[in-house]
Amino acid sequence: MSVEEVLPRFMRPAEVYSLLGMSRNQVDDMVKRGKFPAPIRLFDGGRAKAWLEPEIKAWVSDRMKNARTTDTTDEGEE
């Protein structure tokens, strides 16, 4: 059994922002509002952060399902 089969891959911020087509501020705002998985700190007291790939994949999958089944208006617009 390889390490890849046991441990999830970390996704660094630049990769997440690029994948989503969003800025750091947009992602940070979604994290603060509880609408996106929070990153983890890679080292105690350090600034380096990353997301777990399975959490990002699950969020994207859920977002795709919901985008096709819910109202298309943006949140907060009425």
N, C-alpha and C positions, 0 to 999 in steps of 0.2 A: 504494500500500500504506500503510495507516494504522499509527500507533504501536501500536494495540491488536493488530494482526495480527503485529507483530514482537516486542514486549516483553510478557512475562507481567505480569499485574496483581499488585500487592502487596496482601496482606490484613493489616490491622493486628490486634493482639491481640484487642481487643474484638469484632471481627467474627468471628474464628476461634472464640473462646469461645462466642459466641452461636450460631453455626452448629452447633457440636458439642453445645451444651447442657451444657458443662463449665466448671468453674472454672479460674482461672489455675493454681492448685496442681495440679490434676489433669493439665492439659496439660503443665506443666513437668515433672511426675513421669514422664509418658510419654516426653517428649523425653530426659530423663536416662537412661531405661531402653532407649532406642533403639527405642521402639515408635511414635514419631510423628516426622515431619520436624522438623528443627531450624530455628528462624527464622534470618534473616540480620540483621546489624546494618546499618542504613541509612546510617550515617556512621561513619568510623573513629573509634574512641574514644567514640562516642556511645552513649546508652542506647536510642534508638529502634530497635525491631525490627519485622519483618514476615515473613510467610510468602509464598511464591510460590503463587499460586492453583492452577496445574497440579499442584503437589505435594499440596496439600490435597485437591483433587478426586480425585486418584489414590488417596490414603489412604482417603478416604470410600468410593470405589468398591470398593477391595480389602476394606475392612471389611465392606461390605454382602455381598459374595460369601462371605467367610469366615464371617459370622454365620449364614448359611443352610446351610453345609456342615460346620460343626464342632460339637463338643460345646457345649452352652449353659452349662456351669458356668463361674463366674468363675475367672480365673487365680489360682492359689495355694490354691484351695479343694479339698479332697479329702474 
